[in-house]
């Protein structure tokens, strides 16, 4: 338990900044506005017409869902920040369901995985799966080799912005994942959330480490403007949007657990490559690297906990529940392949331009 006196004393310097670092909502983009204005059946027809073009289909789905999840989480970038608007919220929620079903049942291709009827067999499989790069295809995708070996200084700065956009509310996502779980599954997610929240100390919040990164890269004003001007590639939001589909639909709660488990298993190998890339381009100041260094140590333990909870869950998981967990694993794999392909193409374009951030001072790493 927290001591009440520790609350008043816990006031670190960077806590003065609002979080997440988003601009206040101004207006929908023309594409999102046009889609939300359509009746439900016409929204379905619009999506159906795009199915032959994977990128255009994905762009519409992910751009719309990004706005909708800003609404769901309720920060400053929500179109109904600190107010209720039944008409607008009805449109947002109706479109949410149509877009989510399109994303996870149509746009993301199915990923073939074995089926299990016993939770111990599932846990044994996952123990092996997470360390097998031939099966766990999210681990050693060429994107991560590019980050380690090739991305320029400008490309790594762009990548750090995308990391911030992806992870800035990961504590909220962990909190949502708790809802509806029981027993050991809930216990290990509580452990994960407690870590996300710094074990009760603000400077150890994982989002505080991101504050340090943002401070060191002098980007408190730049990141909100980057978002406002729609420079962020839609492909960078695929895994986040897909996870939020599962988190915000009660029927998919066990898919969300499977998805989270497998993405946790990727953190250590991915973040080692990020750290190598940061060092290569001279961006390895402690404030920039602390988030990644800490997770190299933390997340293998959380992955082991998530699997062990499956092995010892009581009451025992039924076959339909095991199927749901494996479905979430498959969605994570499909989402990763799509996201990494798109972001890799984006960073290569950034590197070709070679001067995307002339207005930013170099990060001081002495």
TAKA-V618028 format. One record per backbone hydrogen bond with DSSP energy under -0.5 kcal/mol. CO is the residue of the C=O (numbers start at 1). NH is the residue of the N-H. If there is no record, write none. Layout:
co/nh
CO/NH
CO/NH
//
This chain:
co/nh
3/6
3/7
4/7
4/8
5/9
6/10
9/11
12/15
13/16
14/17
20/22
29/33
30/34
31/35
32/36
33/37
34/38
35/38
39/43
40/44
41/45
42/46
43/47
44/48
45/49
46/50
47/50
47/51
48/51
50/53
52/54
53/57
54/58
55/59
56/60
57/61
58/62
59/63
60/64
61/65
62/66
63/67
64/68
65/69
66/70
67/71
68/72
69/73
70/74
70/75
75/78
76/25
78/81
80/83
85/89
86/90
87/91
88/92
89/93
90/94
91/95
92/96
93/97
94/98
95/99
96/100
97/101
98/102
99/103
100/104
101/105
102/106
102/107
103/108
107/109
110/112
118/122
119/123
120/124
121/125
122/126
123/127
124/128
125/129
126/130
128/131
129/132
131/133
132/135
132/136
135/137
136/139
141/144
141/145
142/146
143/147
144/148
145/149
146/150
146/151
152/156
153/157
154/158
155/159
156/160
157/161
158/162
159/163
160/164
161/165
162/166
163/167
164/168
167/170
169/173
170/174
171/175
172/176
173/177
174/178
175/178
175/179
176/179
178/181
182/185
182/186
183/187
184/188
185/189
186/190
187/191
188/192
189/193
190/194
191/195
192/196
193/197
194/199
195/198
196/206
196/207
197/200
198/201
201/204
202/205
204/198
205/208
205/209
206/210
207/211
208/212
209/213
210/214
211/215
212/216
213/217
214/219
215/218
219/223
220/224
221/225
222/226
223/227
224/228
225/229
226/231
226/232
227/230
233/236
234/237
235/238
237/241
238/242
239/243
240/244
241/245
242/246
243/247
244/248
246/249
248/250
249/252
250/253
252/256
253/257
254/258
255/259
256/260
257/261
258/262
259/263
260/264
261/265
262/266
263/266
263/267
264/267
264/268
266/270
267/271
268/272
269/273
270/274
271/275
272/276
273/277
274/278
275/279
276/280
277/281
278/282
278/283
279/282
285/288
285/289
286/290
289/293
290/294
291/295
292/296
293/297
294/297
294/298
295/299
297/301
298/301
298/302
299/303
300/304
301/305
302/306
303/307
304/308
305/309
306/310
307/311
308/312
310/313
318/321
318/322
319/323
320/324
321/325
322/326
323/327
324/328
325/329
326/330
327/331
328/332
329/333
330/334
331/335
332/336
333/337
334/338
335/339
336/340
337/341
338/342
339/343
340/344
341/345
342/346
343/347
344/348
345/349
346/350
347/351
348/352
349/353
350/354
355/358
357/360
363/365
//
